[in-house]
């Protein structure tokens, strides 16, 4: 899971949220952390998935990557970098990491930037080291946020909205890349197909989200259709269906509509920035190893980045490990000379090293700090001064992040919210 991927990107997380979503949105007081737990899977399935993931990563780095360039030539290209280029890559990687924290604060206005950093680093440390780590990463982020007073309903809303916007970004990137690449060269068939699929899905999702937020009748009909499909799937796998999707969508519609109306532009801008700064890290690595615009243009690098981001939507390996590297190298090195191929391979591996590896030790430090020195991260404040947004409960009331309830007249609008200082 890279820095711009929310916990919802893992398919297991969607399963984990499906059942408690209705209770969490409809009645935040009675919802508990147990409701967010990930369903147990058969041990054999877990073992096979883990073994398959490890085998795939080993095959990619042991056979596929050396097919493009030897690791010795990769090291030589990386070692030849000048200090200004090293500094450029470092600054770009730090900016890409920090941009995700601003995105989290945009979707979840009740937390501070340092808290967003701890949540992001801690969850990424888990997601980048464990197969199907997205579900466990969600558990880590939930434990941290709940300890700071974030309610279950607020967390579910944050997870779903950030997940939807991240999907929008992944689908929109190929379209943007196609338009940009058309100014420099003739786009390949793969990018055109990806852009076409992304554009159709993006338009469908945007229209669907707009109708969901604006029309209660549409939300109810869509919920009934999804409920029928989910119940049918549960019968096929012999699992009891205990969720209420129509009720969940109606509750999500109320909360998401208020959040999007108040902070939609912030969420869009920060999500776009988080995705584009990650691409700038790749571009800095390409220039750092000596590849010029004539050898690998920035337009081509954007197209490759967009295609691979779309390719790694499914969590086959932790953080797309192996698949991302192979996809980027294959696209960027197409038709390049032997020396340029070695430089491309070095740039891609460097890009992955500076974006994939740092969150692991930093996340471990963040988890230790959260566990043993919580005051450094979350300073206690007067509950009356903390302005986390209030979630409407049954009867039009609301709930503060600390769990206290208020009558409808006391419910605050999302507009004008600011984080505590």
C-alpha positions as a printed Julia matrix, in Angstrom:
421×3 Matrix{Float64}:
   0.0     0.0     0.0
   1.61    3.23   -1.06
   1.24    6.55    0.65
  -1.88    7.61   -1.23
  -3.77    4.38   -0.83
  -6.34    4.32    1.98
  -7.09    1.21    3.91
 -10.22    0.63    1.83
  -8.08   -0.32   -1.17
  -7.76   -3.86    0.19
 -10.74   -5.95   -0.81
 -10.92   -7.53    2.65
 -11.63   -4.13    4.14
 -14.82   -3.78    2.12
 -15.98   -7.07    3.61
 -15.05   -5.87    7.08
 -17.07   -2.69    6.68
 -20.13   -4.21    5.0
 -21.83   -5.59    8.09
 -21.15   -2.88   10.71
 -21.72    0.03    8.33
 -25.44    0.27    8.96
 -25.05    0.18   12.74
 -22.14    2.6    12.72
 -23.92    5.22   10.65
 -27.4     4.76   12.09
 -26.44    4.51   15.76
 -22.87    5.55   16.52
 -23.39    5.16   20.28
 -23.93    1.41   20.17
 -21.35    0.71   17.47
 -18.06   -0.64   18.85
 -14.59   -1.5    17.67
 -15.66   -5.13   17.5
 -17.99   -4.2    14.66
 -14.98   -3.11   12.64
 -13.17   -6.4    13.06
 -12.11   -8.3     9.97
 -13.93  -11.6     9.44
 -11.83  -14.66   10.01
 -10.72  -16.6     6.99
  -9.81  -20.26    6.79
  -6.19  -20.75    7.82
  -5.4   -22.71    4.66
  -6.62  -19.84    2.48
  -4.42  -17.4     4.39
  -1.39  -19.66    4.03
  -1.95  -20.16    0.31
  -2.43  -16.44   -0.29
   0.7   -15.57    1.65
   2.75  -18.25   -0.11
   1.5   -17.16   -3.52
   2.3   -13.53   -2.79
   5.83  -14.37   -1.63
   6.42  -16.61   -4.63
   5.26  -13.91   -7.05
   7.49  -11.25   -5.5
  10.46  -13.63   -5.5
   9.9   -14.53   -9.16
   9.68  -10.87  -10.19
  12.84   -9.77   -8.41
  14.71  -13.01   -9.01
  13.98  -13.5   -12.71
  11.91  -10.74  -14.32
  13.78   -7.62  -13.17
  17.28   -9.05  -13.93
  15.99   -9.74  -17.44
  16.0    -5.98  -18.03
  19.24   -5.15  -16.21
  21.62   -6.75  -13.74
  21.59   -5.52  -10.18
  25.26   -4.63  -10.56
  24.48   -2.18  -13.36
  21.54   -0.85  -11.34
  23.84   -0.14   -8.41
  26.39    1.53  -10.68
  23.72    3.86  -12.09
  22.44    4.71   -8.62
  25.92    5.28   -7.18
  26.69    7.74  -10.0
  24.0    10.16   -8.8
  25.21   13.62   -7.79
  24.4    15.12   -4.4
  21.97   17.7    -5.85
  20.0    14.88   -7.44
  20.05   12.89   -4.19
  18.7    15.93   -2.37
  16.02   16.42   -5.03
  14.81   12.82   -4.68
  14.81   13.11   -0.88
  12.78   16.32   -0.88
  10.31   14.93   -3.42
   9.81   11.75   -1.37
   9.26   13.75    1.82
   6.75   16.02    0.06
   4.87   13.0    -1.3
   4.65   11.51    2.18
   3.48   14.75    3.78
   0.87   15.4     1.08
  -0.99   12.3     2.23
  -1.24   13.71    5.74
  -2.96   16.82    4.42
  -5.36   14.61    2.49
  -6.27   12.72    5.67
  -6.88   16.0     7.52
  -9.1    17.19    4.67
 -11.36   14.14    4.98
 -11.14   13.9     8.77
 -11.13   17.51   10.06
 -11.25   16.53   13.73
  -7.58   15.48   13.85
  -4.33   17.43   13.65
  -1.59   17.06   11.05
   0.75   15.23   13.43
  -2.02   12.75   14.24
  -2.62   12.19   10.53
   1.11   11.54   10.1
   1.11    8.92   12.85
  -1.98    7.18   11.46
  -0.59    7.16    7.91
   2.89    5.94    8.87
   1.62    3.31   11.29
  -0.93    1.82    8.88
   1.52    1.9     5.96
   4.15    0.07    8.01
   1.68   -2.81    8.41
   0.35   -2.66    4.85
   3.82   -2.66    3.29
   5.09   -5.67    5.21
   2.21   -8.14    5.41
   0.24   -9.92    2.66
  -3.29   -8.48    2.55
  -2.03   -5.98    5.08
  -4.71   -3.47    4.13
  -7.2    -5.04    6.55
  -4.7    -5.0     9.41
  -3.69   -1.46    8.48
  -7.32   -0.45    8.87
  -7.29   -1.97   12.35
  -4.18    0.01   13.27
  -5.61    3.29   12.02
  -8.93    2.59   13.78
  -7.17    1.87   17.09
  -5.22    5.13   16.88
  -8.13    7.33   15.81
 -10.55    5.88   18.35
  -8.03    6.55   21.12
  -8.18   10.22   20.11
 -11.96   10.4    20.32
 -12.92    9.65   16.72
 -16.23    7.78   16.7
 -17.03    4.68   14.7
 -19.39    6.47   12.31
 -16.85    9.24   11.71
 -14.16    6.66   10.97
 -16.36    4.7     8.56
 -17.24    7.92    6.76
 -13.56    8.88    6.52
 -12.6     5.46    5.17
 -15.33    5.36    2.54
 -14.95    8.96    1.32
 -11.16    8.75    1.1
 -11.51    5.42   -0.68
 -13.95    6.83   -3.22
 -11.75    9.84   -3.95
  -8.7     7.62   -4.31
 -10.58    5.5    -6.86
 -11.5     8.69   -8.71
  -7.81    9.64   -8.82
  -6.72    6.23  -10.1
  -9.35    6.26  -12.83
  -8.72    9.86  -13.81
  -4.92    9.61  -14.04
  -4.89    7.54  -17.29
  -7.2    10.08  -18.92
  -4.92   12.94  -17.89
  -1.84   11.0   -18.99
  -3.38   10.28  -22.4
  -4.1    13.97  -22.99
  -0.59   14.95  -21.91
   1.17   12.21  -23.84
  -0.7    13.12  -27.01
   1.22   16.41  -27.05
   4.59   14.65  -27.22
   4.12   11.27  -28.93
   1.56    8.83  -30.2
  -0.05    7.05  -27.22
   0.15    3.27  -27.12
  -2.86    1.02  -27.42
  -2.57   -0.03  -23.78
  -2.76    3.52  -22.47
  -5.66    4.36  -24.8
  -7.58    1.31  -23.57
  -6.8     2.12  -19.92
  -7.84    5.73  -20.41
 -11.09    4.7   -22.09
 -11.96    2.26  -19.31
 -10.96    4.79  -16.67
 -13.04    7.53  -18.28
 -16.16    5.37  -18.51
 -15.82    4.12  -14.92
 -14.96    7.59  -13.64
 -18.03    9.11  -15.29
 -20.25    6.31  -14.0
 -18.94    6.61  -10.45
 -19.15   10.4   -10.45
 -22.76   10.33  -11.68
 -23.62    7.59   -9.22
 -22.1     9.46   -6.28
 -23.86   12.66   -7.33
 -27.23   10.92   -7.51
 -26.57    9.12   -4.23
 -25.9    12.39   -2.4
 -28.71   14.37   -4.03
 -31.53   11.81   -4.22
 -32.77    9.76   -1.28
 -34.97    7.68   -3.59
 -31.95    6.77   -5.75
 -29.94    5.84   -2.65
 -32.72    3.53   -1.47
 -33.14    1.85   -4.88
 -29.38    1.43   -5.27
 -29.2    -0.02   -1.77
 -31.92   -2.56   -2.56
 -30.12   -3.63   -5.72
 -26.81   -4.0    -3.88
 -28.57   -5.82   -1.04
 -29.97   -8.38   -3.46
 -26.56   -8.99   -4.99
 -24.84   -9.21   -1.61
 -27.43  -11.63   -0.21
 -27.08  -13.82   -3.31
 -23.29  -13.84   -2.91
 -23.6   -14.74    0.78
 -25.85  -17.67   -0.09
 -23.31  -18.95   -2.59
 -20.53  -18.9     0.0
 -22.89  -20.15    2.72
 -22.56  -17.11    4.91
 -25.4   -15.44    6.8
 -26.27  -11.97    5.5
 -26.71   -9.67    8.5
 -26.17   -6.29    6.85
 -28.67   -3.66    5.76
 -27.22   -1.95    2.7
 -30.24    0.32    1.96
 -30.14    1.7     5.49
 -26.37    2.04    5.32
 -26.5     4.0     2.07
 -29.17    6.33    3.42
 -27.06    7.0     6.5
 -23.91    7.41    4.41
 -25.78    9.78    2.09
 -26.64   12.13    4.95
 -23.16   12.21    6.42
 -21.21   12.2     3.14
 -23.4    14.93    1.68
 -22.57   17.28    4.54
 -18.86   16.44    4.43
 -18.58   16.83    0.66
 -20.52   20.09    0.67
 -18.24   21.58    3.31
 -14.86   20.11    2.35
 -15.22   18.59   -1.11
 -12.78   20.98   -2.78
 -10.17   20.38   -0.05
 -10.52   16.63   -0.42
 -10.22   16.86   -4.22
  -7.19   19.15   -4.18
  -5.29   17.19   -1.53
  -6.07   13.84   -3.19
  -4.82   15.12   -6.54
  -1.71   16.58   -4.89
  -0.96   13.3    -3.09
  -1.12   11.36   -6.36
   0.84   13.86   -8.46
   3.62   14.37   -5.9
   4.18   10.62   -5.91
   4.67   10.81   -9.68
   7.13   13.69   -9.19
   9.25   11.34   -7.07
   9.43    8.96  -10.02
  10.38   11.81  -12.35
  13.07   13.0    -9.93
  14.53    9.48   -9.83
  14.59    9.26  -13.64
  16.45   12.55  -13.9
  18.66   11.66  -10.98
  20.14    8.58  -12.67
  20.91   10.6   -15.79
  17.94    9.97  -18.07
  17.17   13.05  -20.14
  13.88   14.3   -21.53
  14.86   12.89  -24.92
  15.38    9.41  -23.45
  12.34    9.28  -21.15
  10.01   12.27  -21.37
   8.01   13.45  -18.39
   4.88   12.75  -20.41
   5.89    9.1   -20.81
   6.69    8.8   -17.11
   3.26   10.18  -16.22
   1.59    7.7   -18.57
   3.53    4.79  -17.07
   2.74    5.92  -13.54
  -0.96    6.29  -14.33
  -1.19    2.88  -15.99
   0.56    1.09  -13.12
  -1.53    2.88  -10.5
  -4.63    1.55  -12.21
  -3.05   -1.89  -12.56
  -2.32   -2.21   -8.83
  -5.85   -1.48   -7.61
  -6.18   -5.14   -6.63
  -4.0    -5.97   -3.57
  -2.17   -8.98   -4.99
   1.06   -8.25   -3.1
   1.77   -5.95   -0.11
   1.83   -2.41   -1.45
   1.94   -3.7    -5.02
   5.49   -4.94   -4.37
   7.02   -6.43   -7.5
   4.05   -5.66   -9.75
   4.65   -1.91   -9.6
   8.36   -2.28  -10.34
   7.86   -4.68  -13.22
   5.09   -2.58  -14.76
   7.07    0.68  -14.62
  10.27   -0.88  -15.94
   8.45   -2.65  -18.76
   6.72    0.53  -19.95
   9.6     3.0   -19.5
  12.26    0.7   -20.96
  10.29   -0.2   -24.08
  12.52    0.44  -27.11
  15.36    1.89  -24.99
  19.03    1.04  -25.41
  20.8    -1.37  -23.07
  22.38    1.45  -21.05
  19.11    3.34  -20.84
  17.33    0.18  -19.71
  19.77   -0.18  -16.83
  19.17    3.45  -15.87
  15.4     3.01  -16.07
  15.6    -0.06  -13.84
  17.77    1.85  -11.37
  15.36    4.8   -11.35
  12.31    2.61  -10.76
  13.95    0.63   -7.96
  15.16    3.87   -6.37
  11.66    5.32   -6.64
  10.18    2.31   -4.93
  12.87    2.3    -2.26
  12.28    5.91   -1.22
   8.48    5.61   -1.24
   7.98    2.03   -0.02
  10.68    1.52    2.62
  10.74    4.7     4.79
   7.17    4.26    6.13
   8.17    0.91    7.64
  10.71    2.11   10.26
   8.97    5.47   10.62
   5.67    3.67   11.14
   7.21    1.46   13.82
   8.46    4.58   15.61
   5.03    6.2    15.24
   3.31    3.16   16.75
   5.74    3.12   19.68
   5.21    6.85   20.25
   1.44    6.42   20.14
   1.63    3.52   22.59
   4.14    4.85   25.12
   4.23    8.66   24.73
   0.7     9.58   23.6
   1.02   13.13   24.94
   3.56   13.97   22.23
   1.0    13.2    19.54
  -2.37   14.06   21.01
  -2.41   16.81   23.6
  -5.52   16.71   25.78
  -7.88   19.61   25.13
 -11.1    20.89   26.6
 -13.9    18.9    24.93
 -15.74   22.17   24.4
 -12.84   23.46   22.27
 -12.45   20.37   20.08
 -14.42   20.83   16.87
 -14.61   17.4    15.3
 -17.69   17.31   13.07
 -20.86   15.96   14.65
 -22.65   13.05   13.11
 -26.41   13.01   12.86
 -27.94   10.16   14.75
 -31.49    8.81   14.98
 -34.01   11.6    15.27
 -31.7    14.22   13.83
 -29.46   14.45   16.91
 -25.72   14.41   16.82
 -22.69   12.88   18.47
 -19.39   14.48   19.36
 -16.17   12.53   18.89
 -16.16   11.84   22.65
 -19.51   10.04   22.32
 -21.75   12.67   23.93
 -25.13   13.18   22.27
 -26.93   16.41   21.44
 -30.5    17.18   20.38
 -31.19   18.31   16.81
 -31.0    21.99   17.74
 -27.44   21.54   18.96
 -26.16   19.85   15.79
 -23.39   21.86   14.19
 -22.91   22.35   10.5
 -19.74   21.08    8.87
 -19.18   24.47    7.32
 -16.57   26.64    8.95
 -14.88   23.82   10.81
 -11.28   24.26   11.8
  -8.87   21.9    13.49
  -7.88   22.68   17.08
  -4.61   24.5    17.57
